[in-house]
Amino acid sequence: MEIQSCLADAPLFRNVSAAALTLAAEKGIVRTCGKGEHICREGDFLCLILAGSVRVCGANRDRTLVLNTLFSGDCFGVASLFGSHCGITSVTACENSTLLLFPQETVEELLKTDFAFARNYICFLTDRIGFLNRKIAAFTAGSAEKKLARYLLTLPAENGVLTLPMSMVKLAGTLDLGRASLYRAFDFLEESGQLTRRGNTVILSSAEDFSKIYGGTQ
């Protein structure tokens, strides 16, 4: 596996300098994980997935809350790298996976010496805040919102834009909801920033995130 090439393809390292790629490749620590292995990060490390996939779950005594599934090029541990009280999550390998671990001092050096890396890091954190806010909204949503969201996922969409194939009256009947409940469900999803509705046209803010939040097991 050519580590520098994998780094160049990862969003966190997009458009960084050749010197930064070399530094990251030299300072990164390669670790392999077997399917089902719980990934315990001892110390402060940012973890980039070189190959495979992992599942991130929230800590809950009663059930497992699946927060996200990450694939090659994705990373985790970004927020907790500079703070030990960012919340506890468990990370498990979905398949045999290869990770590249960066100690805090290496990330600090990259942040200080490469503007593109610093910008990518900030953009990543901003995107994750948005994703987690929408995930929180999904956890607090009522059954009407979840019914509506899962129905929307069954409709064909192009670039996150889909068209409702029936009137609101018929849609309410299809979902076994009252019209008022259906409108409130749309309002909830709009106010939480997950979609915009213009008549029968629905625009998802992030089709990928919407699918991850409402399409999987929570």
C-alpha positions, 0 to 999 in steps of 0.5 A, spaced: 500 500 500 502 506 497 501 511 504 502 517 500 497 516 495 492 514 500 493 520 503 493 525 497 486 522 496 483 523 503 479 529 504 483 531 510 489 532 506 486 535 499 491 540 496 496 539 501 503 540 499 508 535 498 512 536 504 506 535 508 504 529 505 511 526 506 511 528 513 504 525 514 507 518 511 513 518 515 510 520 522 503 516 521 503 509 525 500 504 521 495 499 525 491 493 522 484 491 525 481 484 524 473 484 523 469 485 529 475 488 533 474 494 538 479 499 536 481 502 542 485 509 541 491 509 547 493 516 548 491 522 543 491 520 536 487 522 529 486 516 525 485 515 518 482 509 514 487 507 509 483 501 507 476 497 510 471 500 514 469 502 521 462 503 525 462 509 530 457 508 536 455 512 542 455 510 549 448 508 551 447 503 557 440 500 554 442 500 546 447 501 541 446 508 538 450 507 531 452 514 529 456 513 523 460 508 518 466 510 516 470 508 510 477 508 506 479 516 506 475 518 512 478 519 519 476 519 526 478 522 533 479 529 530 475 532 535 477 529 541 485 530 539 485 536 543 480 535 548 479 529 553 471 531 554 468 530 547 464 524 549 465 517 549 464 513 543 466 506 541 469 504 534 469 497 531 472 494 525 466 492 520 471 488 516 479 487 516 481 494 516 488 498 516 489 505 519 494 510 520 494 514 526 497 521 527 500 523 534 497 530 537 504 533 536 504 531 528 497 534 527 500 540 531 506 540 526 501 540 520 496 545 522 502 550 523 506 549 517 500 547 511 494 552 510 491 547 506 491 542 512 489 547 517 483 549 512 481 542 511 481 540 519 476 546 520 472 544 514 471 537 517 470 539 524 464 544 521 461 538 517 461 533 523 458 539 528 452 539 522 452 532 522 451 530 529 446 536 530 442 532 525 443 526 528 441 529 535 434 531 531 433 524 528 434 521 535 429 526 538 424 526 532 417 523 533 414 517 529 411 521 524 418 525 522 421 518 522 416 515 518 416 521 513 424 521 513 424 513 511 419 514 506 423 520 502 429 515 502 424 510 498 423 516 492 428 516 486 433 523 487 438 526 483 443 530 487 439 530 493 432 533 489 426 529 489 419 530 487 413 527 492 409 523 487 402 524 490 398 530 494 399 531 501 392 529 503 394 522 499 401 522 503 398 523 509 394 517 508 399 513 505 404 514 512 397 513 516 398 520 519 394 526 520 395 532 515 397 536 521 402 531 523 405 530 516 406 538 516 409 538 523 413 532 520 416 536 514 416 543 519 421 539 524 425 536 518 426 543 515 427 547 522 433 542 523 436 543 517 435 537 513 431 539 507 427 544 504 420 543 501 418 547 495 411 544 493 412 537 491 419 538 490 424 536 496 431 538 497 435 534 502 441 538 505 445 532 504 443 526 501 448 522 504 447 524 511 440 523 510 441 516 508 446 515 514 441 518 519 434 515 517 436 509 513 440 505 518 439 502 525 439 507 530 
